[in-house]
Amino acid sequence: MSEITCLVVYYSRTGYTKKVAETIAGMLNCEVEAVVEKKDRGGAKGYFGGIKDMLFNKTADIEKPRFDPSDYDLTIIGTPVWGNKVSLPVQSWFNSVRKPLPASAFFLTTKFSGIEYTFQQMTELSGREPAAKLALTDGRIKKEGWEKDVAEFVEKIRNKLP
């Protein structure tokens, strides 16, 4: 895996997805890029605003990405689950990059639901099947040992790449 270049791209409203992204990037020695939405999604107002925007099929206005995934052998994309779907900022990121992406892997954080549909949506948005998938609940991340799940995800990635 030392010759493989990788990029971790993620959006995090509460910090859980960021924590996982930074752990993955550290294990793989990857570049990291946060998807930055121009709208403030902090607190309860931001949460309910995000759900409302999802229901009305709105898009997120994000800052232009600094990194181009086509410059990397692997792009790992992380999102929180919003209304059982990919978060609006990550949807906007997918729409802003060329497809199909090079090899990719997906991870998500969720309170409790939407895992399979969110992964399906990420596959459709990326234009290819992922090398690996990881889903973590917020409750799991609050407890010790979640890093083992990340290490297993990283190992799956390593085993599927040349």
Secondary structure, DSSP 8 states (H G I E B T S, - for coil): -TT--EEEEE--SSSHHHHHHHHHHHHHT-EEEE--BSS---HHHHHHHHHHHHHTT----B---SS-GGGSSEEEEEEEEETTEE-HHHHHHHHHS-SS-SEEEEEEEESS--HHHHHHHHHHHHTS--S-EEEEEHHHHHSTTHHHHHHHHHHHHHHH--
